[in-house]
Amino acid sequence: MDSKQIFISFWIFGLINNVLYVVILSAAIDLVGPFVPKATVLLADVLPSFTMKLSAPFFIHFIPYNTRIVMLIFLSVIGMLLVTFGAIGWKIFGIILASISSGLGELTFLQLTHFFEETSLQGWSSGTGGAGLIGSGVFLLLTTVLKIDVKLSLLMFTLCPLGFLYYFRLPRTSPYSPLQSIELTTQPSELKTHITHTLERLKPLCVPFMGPLFTVYLAEYLINQSIAPTLLFPIESTPFHKYRDMYVTYGTLYQLGVFISRSSASFVRIRKLYVPSILQWVNVVVLLLQSILYFIPNIYIIMMIVFYEGLLGGASYVNTFMLVLETISDDEREFSLGATSLSDSGGIVVAALLGMWIEPSLCHYQVDHGREWCHLN
């Protein structure tokens, strides 16, 4: 399999793994309505994934890659069926199943890039960015432009996880067997030693890689799920017919920025990883002030800022993992790629928890000051 085929393969995996996550977030306002914080959906969409990533370094090497792929398909399909047809409680449970699948999938394919050329990581990163653009863009097209029912639109995406079967066309190399360094019969004392050793292996990753990725994702998801739902304008001053369309459009523009920057590693490299994080927090301050003070009178300016926000987030993601590949020794690289992935989910989880308070507070402030748009569909 040549470099081009490897890139395309991992592009497909990135697309499939992230597309349901994006669609669920794009449908957040449709799933819970205008009066429930959108961070509720975000929390259900990312907390299980984060829990999976947080615990995986301690056991993931026991599970063969073939088995993981079957698990991804099962969890995703069942989860999306519940999201589509279930009552609100079952919808949340379906989101949780899809989230577990997303976390397991990111761990699995990031670790697999260790066994292939560098183009595999570039393909994966670009594919995850493409998932954001395709997921949010197609959902916007179906529900806003074509006026197709949300339930039917969600059902269409349920078939996507079957694309993971393409994995079995990859060359059969070592990762297709369990990467076991510890037997399943490990004694309690050995297990304790394994946990301690794993924690020691995590320490060198925290400051150079995990810290920047955590902070940039915390910032951008505070924007996406807590501030963006309140960045509204009089409907007659916008190109939209419904207020929910503004929120879905913001998501699509953000994902467009993510796709572009996640696909840019071959052309633009960022080695000072805290720079995107600092710039992202500037965006948080500007958009938070906009929500409160309404000092930017034009929705198109907000759209540009949201697009720029996506560029920063995508650049942070791809450059973090590229640096892991380039600077971590070969014997630690597979572990480091999987472990570093928990930091972006960690940032999103904290953002979701804060968003449970931030979005309602901003909305109440706006209503008290004569702007009731956040209570309208």
KEKE-3310 file (N, C-alpha, C; in steps of 0.2 Angstrom, whole numbers, plus 5000, padded with zeros to 4 digits):
npx = (5004:5004:5009:4999:4987:4987:4985:4972:4965:4966:4961:4947:4944:4945:4935:4924:4924:4922:4911:4898:4898:4900:4888:4878:4881:4878:4864:4860:4851:4840:4837:4836:4829:4826:4827:4834:4851:4863:4875:4872:4870:4882:4890:4885:4890:4903:4909:4908:4917:4929:4931:4933:4946:4953:4955:4959:4974:4977:4972:4970:4979:4976:4966:4963:4965:4956:4945:4942:4937:4925:4918:4917:4908:4896:4893:4891:4881:4870:4869:4866:4853:4845:4846:4839:4826:4822:4815:4818:4827:4832:4838:4849:4856:4859:4867:4878:4883:4887:4897:4906:4911:4917:4928:4935:4938:4946:4957:4961:4964:4973:4984:4987:4993:5006:5011:5012:5016:5020:5011:4999:4994:4993:4982:4972:4970:4966:4954:4946:4944:4937:4926:4920:4916:4908:4899:4892:4889:4881:4871:4866:4862:4852:4842:4840:4841:4835:4824:4821:4815:4821:4823:4823:4835:4845:4844:4849:4863:4866:4871:4884:4894:4897:4907:4919:4922:4931:4943:4948:4955:4967:4985:4991:4998:5009:5000:4988:4986:4984:4992:5000:5009:5008:5001:4985:4983:4989:4996:4989:4999:5008:4999:4997:5010:5010:5001:5007:5018:5012:5007:5019:5024:5015:5018:5029:5022:5013:5015:5021:5013:4999:4994:4993:4984:4973:4969:4966:4955:4946:4944:4938:4926:4919:4915:4908:4897:4892:4893:4890:4876:4870:4874:4866:4855:4843:4830:4827:4838:4847:4852:4843:4829:4825:4829:4837:4844:4855:4863:4866:4873:4884:4891:4894:4903:4913:4917:4922:4933:4941:4943:4950:4962:4966:4970:4982:4995:5005:5009:5010:5017:5016:5025:5026:5015:5007:5003:4991:4982:4982:4978:4965:4959:4958:4948:4937:4935:4931:4920:4912:4910:4903:4891:4886:4886:4883:4890:4895:4887:4884:4880:4889:4902:4903:4902:4914:4923:4920:4924:4938:4940:4939:4950:4961:4958:4959:4972:4979:4977:4982:4995:5000:4999:5008:5020:5021:5024:5036:5045:5044:5051:5053:5049:5040:5030:5018:5010:5010:5004:4990:4988:4989:4978:4968:4968:4961:4948:4947:4947:4935:4926:4927:4923:4910:4904:4906:4898:4885:4881:4885:4878:4864:4865:4870:4859:4848:4853:4852:4838:4833:4838:4831:4833:4826:4829:4836:4827:4819:4815)
npy = (4994:5011:5028:5037:5029:5025:5037:5040:5030:5032:5044:5041:5034:5044:5052:5044:5041:5053:5059:5057:5062:5075:5078:5075:5086:5096:5094:5098:5108:5104:5092:5094:5107:5125:5129:5121:5119:5118:5112:5101:5091:5091:5087:5074:5069:5069:5066:5052:5048:5054:5048:5035:5037:5041:5030:5020:5019:5010:4998:4996:4989:4976:4973:4966:4974:4971:4967:4979:4986:4980:4983:4997:4998:4992:4999:5012:5011:5006:5017:5028:5024:5024:5038:5043:5038:5036:5041:5056:5052:5040:5045:5052:5041:5035:5044:5043:5030:5032:5041:5034:5025:5034:5039:5027:5024:5035:5033:5021:5022:5033:5026:5016:5024:5024:5013:5015:5025:5043:5050:5043:5049:5062:5060:5055:5066:5076:5069:5069:5082:5084:5077:5085:5096:5090:5083:5093:5102:5094:5091:5104:5107:5097:5099:5113:5119:5110:5106:5094:5082:5081:5069:5060:5064:5062:5048:5044:5046:5035:5024:5026:5021:5008:5009:5007:4995:4995:4995:4982:4980:4985:4982:4967:4968:4969:4976:4969:4960:4957:4969:4965:4968:4964:4950:4943:4937:4944:4947:4955:4964:4966:4972:4984:4990:4991:5001:5012:5013:5017:5030:5037:5037:5045:5058:5065:5070:5079:5094:5099:5094:5089:5099:5112:5107:5104:5116:5124:5117:5118:5132:5133:5125:5131:5142:5136:5128:5135:5149:5152:5149:5160:5170:5179:5188:5200:5192:5197:5204:5195:5181:5171:5160:5155:5155:5145:5141:5150:5145:5132:5136:5143:5132:5124:5133:5134:5121:5120:5128:5120:5109:5114:5118:5106:5099:5105:5102:5098:5109:5120:5122:5122:5125:5130:5127:5133:5145:5145:5142:5153:5163:5158:5160:5173:5174:5169:5179:5190:5186:5182:5195:5201:5193:5198:5213:5216:5223:5221:5223:5215:5200:5193:5196:5190:5177:5176:5176:5164:5155:5157:5153:5140:5137:5139:5129:5117:5118:5117:5104:5095:5099:5096:5082:5079:5083:5074:5062:5066:5068:5059:5044:5029:5017:5022:5029:5024:5022:5036:5043:5038:5042:5056:5060:5061:5073:5083:5079:5080:5094:5098:5091:5099:5111:5108:5106:5119:5126:5122:5131:5144:5146:5147:5158:5168:5169:5172:5185:5192:5191:5199:5211:5215:5207:5193:5183:5171:5162:5158:5148)
npz = (5000:4995:4999:4996:4996:5009:5015:5010:5016:5030:5030:5027:5039:5049:5045:5046:5060:5067:5062:5067:5080:5077:5070:5080:5089:5081:5080:5092:5097:5091:5097:5111:5113:5114:5128:5136:5141:5128:5132:5138:5129:5124:5135:5136:5124:5125:5138:5140:5130:5134:5147:5142:5135:5146:5154:5146:5143:5153:5150:5136:5128:5129:5120:5105:5089:5078:5086:5092:5081:5077:5089:5088:5077:5081:5093:5088:5078:5086:5095:5087:5082:5093:5097:5086:5086:5100:5116:5126:5136:5131:5120:5125:5131:5119:5113:5122:5120:5107:5109:5117:5107:5098:5106:5108:5095:5091:5099:5094:5080:5080:5087:5078:5068:5071:5066:5052:5038:5040:5033:5037:5049:5044:5035:5044:5053:5043:5039:5050:5052:5040:5043:5052:5044:5033:5041:5049:5038:5029:5037:5040:5026:5024:5034:5035:5022:5013:5021:5026:5038:5054:5061:5051:5044:5054:5054:5041:5044:5051:5045:5042:5051:5046:5037:5043:5041:5030:5036:5036:5025:5026:5026:5033:5047:5062:5072:5071:5081:5098:5108:5119:5133:5145:5153:5154:5166:5176:5192:5207:5213:5202:5194:5200:5200:5186:5184:5191:5183:5171:5174:5176:5163:5157:5162:5156:5145:5148:5149:5137:5126:5130:5138:5130:5121:5128:5134:5122:5117:5128:5127:5114:5114:5124:5117:5106:5112:5122:5122:5108:5105:5110:5102:5094:5082:5077:5067:5055:5050:5046:5035:5037:5042:5053:5071:5076:5065:5064:5074:5069:5058:5062:5068:5056:5050:5059:5058:5045:5046:5054:5046:5036:5043:5049:5038:5034:5038:5030:5024:5033:5048:5066:5080:5092:5103:5112:5107:5098:5108:5116:5107:5105:5117:5117:5107:5115:5125:5117:5110:5121:5127:5116:5117:5129:5128:5115:5104:5092:5077:5066:5059:5050:5053:5065:5060:5053:5064:5070:5061:5060:5073:5072:5063:5072:5081:5074:5069:5081:5085:5074:5074:5086:5087:5076:5081:5092:5085:5079:5089:5100:5106:5097:5104:5114:5107:5101:5113:5118:5108:5109:5123:5123:5116:5126:5131:5123:5124:5137:5139:5132:5141:5153:5147:5144:5157:5163:5154:5157:5166:5160:5147:5151:5160:5152:5142:5151:5155:5143:5140:5150:5147:5136:5124:5118:5110:5112:5117:5107:5093)
capx = (5000:5008:5008:4992:4982:4987:4982:4965:4962:4965:4956:4941:4943:4944:4929:4918:4925:4920:4905:4892:4900:4898:4880:4874:4882:4874:4857:4859:4846:4834:4836:4834:4825:4830:4827:4839:4858:4866:4880:4869:4871:4890:4892:4884:4893:4911:4911:4910:4923:4935:4932:4937:4953:4957:4956:4962:4981:4978:4970:4968:4984:4973:4961:4965:4962:4950:4939:4940:4933:4918:4915:4915:4902:4890:4891:4889:4874:4865:4868:4862:4846:4842:4846:4834:4819:4821:4813:4824:4831:4835:4842:4855:4859:4862:4873:4883:4886:4891:4903:4911:4913:4921:4934:4939:4940:4952:4963:4963:4967:4980:4989:4988:4997:5013:5014:5012:5020:5018:5005:4993:4992:4990:4976:4968:4969:4962:4948:4942:4942:4932:4920:4916:4913:4903:4893:4888:4887:4876:4865:4863:4859:4846:4837:4839:4840:4830:4818:4820:4814:4828:4823:4825:4841:4849:4844:4854:4870:4867:4874:4891:4899:4899:4913:4924:4924:4937:4949:4951:4959:4974:4990:4991:5005:5008:4994:4981:4986:4984:4998:5001:5015:5006:4997:4978:4983:4993:4994:4987:5005:5010:4994:4999:5016:5009:4997:5012:5022:5008:5007:5025:5024:5011:5021:5032:5017:5008:5016:5023:5008:4993:4992:4991:4978:4968:4967:4963:4949:4942:4941:4934:4920:4915:4912:4903:4891:4889:4892:4887:4869:4868:4876:4860:4853:4836:4830:4826:4844:4851:4849:4840:4821:4824:4835:4841:4848:4861:4867:4869:4878:4890:4894:4897:4908:4918:4920:4926:4940:4944:4945:4956:4969:4969:4973:4987:5001:5011:5011:5011:5018:5016:5029:5024:5008:5003:5001:4984:4978:4982:4973:4958:4956:4956:4941:4932:4934:4928:4913:4908:4908:4898:4885:4884:4886:4880:4893:4896:4880:4883:4881:4894:4908:4903:4903:4921:4927:4919:4928:4944:4941:4940:4956:4965:4957:4962:4979:4982:4976:4986:5002:5001:5001:5014:5026:5022:5027:5043:5049:5044:5055:5049:5046:5034:5026:5011:5007:5010:4998:4984:4987:4988:4971:4963:4968:4956:4942:4946:4945:4928:4922:4927:4919:4903:4902:4905:4892:4878:4879:4886:4873:4858:4866:4870:4852:4844:4855:4850:4831:4832:4840:4826:4834:4823:4830:4839:4821:4815:4817)
capy = (5000:5016:5033:5039:5024:5025:5044:5040:5025:5035:5050:5038:5032:5050:5055:5040:5041:5059:5062:5056:5066:5082:5078:5076:5093:5101:5093:5098:5112:5100:5086:5097:5113:5131:5130:5116:5121:5114:5109:5095:5086:5091:5083:5067:5067:5069:5063:5044:5047:5056:5042:5029:5039:5042:5023:5016:5017:5005:4991:4995:4984:4969:4972:4966:4980:4968:4967:4986:4989:4977:4987:5003:4998:4990:5005:5018:5010:5006:5023:5033:5022:5027:5045:5045:5035:5036:5047:5060:5048:5035:5049:5053:5035:5033:5049:5040:5024:5035:5044:5029:5023:5040:5039:5021:5025:5040:5030:5015:5024:5036:5021:5013:5028:5022:5007:5016:5031:5049:5052:5041:5054:5068:5058:5054:5073:5079:5066:5071:5089:5083:5075:5091:5100:5086:5082:5099:5105:5090:5092:5110:5106:5093:5102:5120:5121:5105:5106:5087:5081:5080:5062:5056:5066:5058:5041:5044:5045:5029:5019:5028:5017:5002:5011:5005:4988:4996:4994:4975:4980:4987:4977:4963:4968:4967:4978:4966:4955:4961:4972:4963:4968:4961:4945:4944:4934:4948:4947:4962:4968:4968:4977:4991:4992:4993:5008:5017:5014:5021:5037:5039:5038:5051:5064:5069:5072:5084:5101:5100:5092:5089:5106:5116:5104:5104:5123:5126:5114:5121:5138:5133:5122:5136:5146:5132:5126:5139:5156:5153:5149:5166:5175:5180:5194:5200:5187:5201:5206:5189:5177:5165:5161:5153:5157:5139:5141:5153:5140:5127:5139:5144:5125:5123:5138:5132:5114:5122:5131:5114:5105:5117:5118:5100:5097:5109:5100:5097:5116:5125:5119:5127:5121:5133:5125:5137:5151:5144:5142:5160:5166:5155:5163:5180:5174:5168:5185:5194:5183:5183:5202:5202:5191:5203:5220:5217:5228:5219:5223:5212:5193:5191:5197:5184:5171:5176:5175:5157:5152:5158:5149:5133:5136:5138:5122:5112:5118:5114:5096:5091:5100:5092:5074:5078:5084:5068:5058:5068:5069:5054:5038:5024:5013:5026:5033:5022:5024:5043:5045:5037:5045:5063:5061:5062:5080:5087:5077:5083:5101:5098:5090:5105:5116:5106:5107:5126:5128:5121:5138:5149:5148:5150:5164:5173:5170:5176:5192:5195:5192:5204:5217:5216:5202:5187:5178:5164:5158:5157:5143)
capz = (5000:4994:5003:4994:4998:5017:5017:5009:5021:5037:5029:5028:5046:5053:5043:5049:5067:5070:5059:5071:5085:5074:5069:5086:5092:5076:5081:5099:5098:5089:5102:5118:5112:5116:5135:5139:5139:5123:5135:5141:5124:5123:5140:5135:5118:5126:5144:5140:5126:5139:5152:5139:5134:5152:5157:5141:5144:5158:5148:5129:5125:5130:5116:5098:5084:5075:5090:5093:5075:5078:5094:5085:5073:5085:5098:5084:5075:5091:5098:5082:5081:5099:5096:5081:5088:5107:5120:5128:5140:5127:5116:5129:5131:5112:5113:5126:5116:5101:5112:5119:5101:5096:5110:5107:5088:5091:5102:5090:5074:5082:5089:5072:5064:5073:5062:5045:5036:5043:5029:5040:5053:5041:5033:5050:5055:5038:5039:5056:5050:5035:5046:5055:5038:5030:5046:5050:5032:5026:5042:5038:5020:5025:5039:5034:5015:5010:5025:5028:5045:5058:5063:5045:5043:5058:5052:5036:5046:5055:5040:5041:5054:5042:5033:5047:5038:5026:5040:5035:5019:5027:5026:5039:5051:5070:5076:5071:5086:5104:5109:5126:5137:5152:5152:5157:5172:5180:5199:5209:5214:5196:5191:5204:5196:5179:5184:5193:5177:5166:5176:5175:5156:5156:5165:5151:5139:5150:5148:5130:5122:5133:5141:5125:5117:5133:5134:5116:5116:5133:5125:5108:5116:5128:5112:5102:5115:5128:5119:5101:5105:5112:5097:5089:5079:5074:5061:5048:5049:5044:5029:5040:5043:5060:5075:5076:5059:5066:5078:5065:5053:5066:5068:5050:5048:5063:5056:5039:5048:5057:5041:5032:5046:5050:5032:5032:5041:5024:5021:5038:5054:5072:5085:5098:5103:5116:5103:5096:5114:5118:5102:5106:5123:5114:5104:5120:5128:5112:5109:5127:5127:5111:5120:5134:5126:5108:5101:5085:5075:5060:5060:5046:5057:5070:5056:5052:5070:5072:5056:5063:5079:5069:5060:5077:5085:5070:5069:5087:5085:5070:5075:5093:5086:5072:5086:5096:5080:5078:5095:5105:5104:5094:5109:5117:5102:5101:5119:5118:5103:5112:5129:5122:5114:5131:5133:5120:5127:5144:5138:5131:5146:5157:5144:5145:5164:5164:5149:5160:5169:5156:5142:5154:5163:5146:5140:5155:5155:5137:5140:5155:5143:5130:5119:5119:5104:5114:5119:5101:5089)
cpx = (5004:5005:5001:4987:4982:4984:4975:4962:4961:4961:4949:4939:4942:4937:4923:4918:4922:4914:4899:4893:4898:4891:4876:4875:4878:4867:4855:4852:4839:4832:4834:4830:4829:4830:4832:4846:4861:4872:4878:4871:4879:4892:4891:4888:4901:4913:4913:4916:4929:4936:4935:4944:4957:4959:4960:4969:4982:4976:4969:4973:4981:4968:4963:4962:4956:4944:4937:4935:4926:4914:4913:4909:4896:4888:4888:4882:4869:4863:4864:4855:4842:4841:4840:4827:4818:4818:4819:4829:4835:4840:4849:4859:4863:4868:4879:4887:4890:4897:4908:4915:4918:4928:4938:4942:4946:4958:4966:4967:4973:4985:4991:4993:5004:5016:5014:5016:5016:5011:4998:4990:4989:4983:4970:4965:4964:4955:4943:4940:4936:4925:4916:4913:4907:4897:4889:4885:4881:4870:4862:4859:4852:4840:4835:4837:4834:4824:4817:4820:4820:4828:4826:4833:4846:4849:4849:4861:4871:4871:4882:4896:4901:4905:4919:4927:4930:4943:4952:4954:4966:4979:4990:4998:5004:5003:4988:4981:4986:4991:5000:5008:5014:5001:4990:4978:4988:4991:4993:4994:5008:5006:4996:5005:5015:5005:5002:5016:5019:5008:5013:5026:5020:5014:5024:5028:5013:5009:5017:5017:5001:4990:4989:4984:4972:4965:4964:4956:4944:4939:4936:4927:4916:4912:4906:4897:4888:4888:4889:4880:4866:4870:4871:4858:4846:4835:4830:4833:4849:4848:4845:4832:4820:4830:4839:4846:4855:4866:4870:4874:4884:4894:4897:4903:4914:4922:4924:4933:4944:4947:4951:4963:4971:4972:4979:4994:5007:5013:5013:5012:5019:5019:5028:5017:5004:5000:4994:4980:4977:4977:4966:4955:4954:4949:4936:4930:4930:4921:4909:4906:4902:4891:4882:4882:4883:4883:4895:4889:4879:4885:4887:4901:4909:4905:4911:4925:4926:4923:4935:4946:4942:4947:4961:4964:4960:4969:4983:4982:4981:4993:5004:5003:5007:5020:5027:5026:5034:5047:5049:5048:5050:5045:5040:5029:5019:5007:5005:5004:4991:4983:4986:4981:4966:4963:4963:4949:4941:4944:4938:4924:4921:4922:4911:4900:4901:4899:4886:4876:4880:4881:4867:4859:4866:4863:4848:4846:4852:4842:4830:4834:4836:4828:4832:4825:4832:4833:4817:4819:4819)
cpy = (5006:5022:5036:5035:5024:5032:5043:5035:5028:5041:5047:5037:5038:5053:5051:5041:5047:5062:5062:5061:5073:5083:5079:5083:5097:5100:5095:5103:5109:5095:5089:5103:5119:5132:5126:5118:5116:5110:5102:5089:5086:5086:5075:5064:5066:5066:5056:5043:5049:5050:5036:5031:5039:5035:5019:5014:5011:4998:4990:4990:4977:4967:4972:4972:4977:4969:4974:4988:4986:4981:4993:5003:4997:4996:5011:5017:5010:5013:5028:5031:5025:5034:5047:5043:5036:5042:5050:5056:5043:5039:5050:5047:5033:5038:5046:5035:5027:5038:5039:5026:5028:5040:5033:5021:5029:5037:5025:5017:5029:5032:5018:5017:5026:5017:5008:5023:5037:5052:5049:5046:5060:5066:5057:5061:5076:5076:5068:5078:5089:5081:5080:5095:5096:5085:5088:5102:5101:5091:5099:5110:5103:5096:5109:5122:5117:5104:5099:5086:5079:5073:5058:5058:5062:5051:5039:5043:5039:5024:5020:5024:5010:5003:5009:4998:4989:4995:4987:4975:4983:4981:4974:4964:4967:4970:4975:4960:4959:4963:4971:4964:4965:4956:4946:4941:4938:4948:4954:4966:4970:4973:4984:4994:4995:5000:5013:5019:5018:5028:5040:5041:5044:5058:5068:5072:5078:5091:5102:5099:5092:5095:5110:5113:5105:5111:5126:5123:5116:5128:5137:5130:5126:5140:5142:5130:5130:5147:5157:5153:5155:5172:5176:5187:5194:5196:5191:5204:5201:5186:5171:5166:5159:5154:5151:5138:5144:5149:5135:5129:5140:5137:5123:5127:5136:5125:5115:5124:5125:5110:5108:5117:5111:5096:5100:5107:5099:5104:5121:5121:5124:5122:5124:5132:5129:5144:5150:5144:5149:5164:5164:5158:5170:5180:5173:5175:5190:5192:5183:5190:5204:5199:5195:5210:5221:5223:5227:5219:5219:5204:5190:5191:5191:5178:5170:5174:5167:5153:5152:5154:5142:5132:5135:5131:5117:5112:5115:5107:5093:5093:5097:5085:5074:5079:5078:5063:5059:5068:5064:5048:5033:5019:5016:5029:5031:5024:5032:5046:5044:5041:5053:5065:5062:5069:5084:5085:5080:5091:5102:5096:5096:5110:5115:5108:5115:5129:5127:5127:5144:5151:5150:5157:5170:5174:5174:5184:5195:5196:5198:5211:5218:5211:5195:5182:5171:5159:5156:5152:5146)
cpz = (5000:4999:5002:4997:5006:5019:5016:5014:5028:5036:5030:5035:5050:5051:5047:5057:5070:5067:5063:5077:5083:5073:5075:5089:5087:5077:5088:5101:5096:5094:5109:5118:5115:5124:5139:5137:5134:5126:5138:5135:5123:5129:5139:5129:5119:5132:5144:5136:5130:5144:5148:5138:5140:5155:5152:5141:5148:5155:5140:5125:5125:5124:5109:5094:5081:5079:5091:5087:5075:5084:5092:5081:5077:5090:5094:5081:5080:5094:5093:5082:5088:5099:5091:5083:5095:5110:5122:5132:5136:5122:5119:5130:5125:5111:5117:5123:5110:5103:5114:5112:5098:5099:5109:5100:5087:5093:5097:5084:5075:5083:5082:5067:5065:5068:5054:5044:5040:5039:5033:5045:5050:5038:5038:5052:5050:5038:5044:5055:5044:5038:5049:5049:5035:5035:5047:5044:5029:5031:5041:5031:5020:5028:5037:5027:5012:5014:5027:5036:5048:5059:5056:5043:5047:5056:5046:5038:5050:5051:5040:5045:5051:5038:5037:5044:5033:5029:5038:5028:5020:5027:5033:5042:5058:5073:5076:5076:5093:5106:5117:5128:5144:5151:5156:5164:5177:5187:5201:5210:5207:5193:5194:5201:5189:5179:5186:5187:5172:5168:5175:5168:5154:5157:5160:5145:5141:5148:5140:5125:5124:5135:5136:5122:5122:5133:5128:5115:5122:5130:5119:5109:5121:5123:5109:5106:5120:5126:5113:5101:5107:5107:5092:5088:5077:5068:5055:5046:5046:5038:5031:5041:5050:5064:5076:5070:5060:5069:5074:5060:5056:5067:5062:5048:5053:5061:5049:5041:5051:5051:5037:5036:5048:5044:5030:5034:5036:5022:5027:5045:5060:5077:5092:5100:5108:5113:5101:5102:5116:5114:5103:5112:5121:5111:5109:5123:5123:5111:5115:5128:5122:5114:5125:5132:5119:5105:5094:5081:5069:5061:5056:5049:5062:5066:5055:5058:5071:5067:5058:5069:5077:5066:5066:5081:5080:5069:5075:5087:5081:5072:5082:5091:5081:5076:5090:5091:5079:5083:5100:5102:5102:5099:5113:5113:5102:5107:5120:5114:5106:5118:5128:5120:5119:5133:5129:5122:5134:5144:5137:5136:5151:5154:5145:5152:5165:5160:5152:5164:5165:5151:5146:5157:5157:5143:5144:5155:5148:5137:5145:5152:5136:5124:5120:5114:5106:5116:5113:5097:5082)
residu = (MET:ASP:SER:LYS:GLN:ILE:PHE:ILE:SER:PHE:TRP:ILE:PHE:GLY:LEU:ILE:ASN:ASN:VAL:LEU:TYR:VAL:VAL:ILE:LEU:SER:ALA:ALA:ILE:ASP:LEU:VAL:GLY:PRO:PHE:VAL:PRO:LYS:ALA:THR:VAL:LEU:LEU:ALA:ASP:VAL:LEU:PRO:SER:PHE:THR:MET:LYS:LEU:SER:ALA:PRO:PHE:PHE:ILE:HIS:PHE:ILE:PRO:TYR:ASN:THR:ARG:ILE:VAL:MET:LEU:ILE:PHE:LEU:SER:VAL:ILE:GLY:MET:LEU:LEU:VAL:THR:PHE:GLY:ALA:ILE:GLY:TRP:LYS:ILE:PHE:GLY:ILE:ILE:LEU:ALA:SER:ILE:SER:SER:GLY:LEU:GLY:GLU:LEU:THR:PHE:LEU:GLN:LEU:THR:HIS:PHE:PHE:GLU:GLU:THR:SER:LEU:GLN:GLY:TRP:SER:SER:GLY:THR:GLY:GLY:ALA:GLY:LEU:ILE:GLY:SER:GLY:VAL:PHE:LEU:LEU:LEU:THR:THR:VAL:LEU:LYS:ILE:ASP:VAL:LYS:LEU:SER:LEU:LEU:MET:PHE:THR:LEU:CYS:PRO:LEU:GLY:PHE:LEU:TYR:TYR:PHE:ARG:LEU:PRO:ARG:THR:SER:PRO:TYR:SER:PRO:LEU:GLN:SER:ILE:GLU:LEU:THR:THR:GLN:PRO:SER:GLU:LEU:LYS:THR:HIS:ILE:THR:HIS:THR:LEU:GLU:ARG:LEU:LYS:PRO:LEU:CYS:VAL:PRO:PHE:MET:GLY:PRO:LEU:PHE:THR:VAL:TYR:LEU:ALA:GLU:TYR:LEU:ILE:ASN:GLN:SER:ILE:ALA:PRO:THR:LEU:LEU:PHE:PRO:ILE:GLU:SER:THR:PRO:PHE:HIS:LYS:TYR:ARG:ASP:MET:TYR:VAL:THR:TYR:GLY:THR:LEU:TYR:GLN:LEU:GLY:VAL:PHE:ILE:SER:ARG:SER:SER:ALA:SER:PHE:VAL:ARG:ILE:ARG:LYS:LEU:TYR:VAL:PRO:SER:ILE:LEU:GLN:TRP:VAL:ASN:VAL:VAL:VAL:LEU:LEU:LEU:GLN:SER:ILE:LEU:TYR:PHE:ILE:PRO:ASN:ILE:TYR:ILE:ILE:MET:MET:ILE:VAL:PHE:TYR:GLU:GLY:LEU:LEU:GLY:GLY:ALA:SER:TYR:VAL:ASN:THR:PHE:MET:LEU:VAL:LEU:GLU:THR:ILE:SER:ASP:ASP:GLU:ARG:GLU:PHE:SER:LEU:GLY:ALA:THR:SER:LEU:SER:ASP:SER:GLY:GLY:ILE:VAL:VAL:ALA:ALA:LEU:LEU:GLY:MET:TRP:ILE:GLU:PRO:SER:LEU:CYS:HIS:TYR:GLN:VAL:ASP:HIS:GLY:ARG:GLU:TRP:CYS:HIS:LEU:ASN)
# end
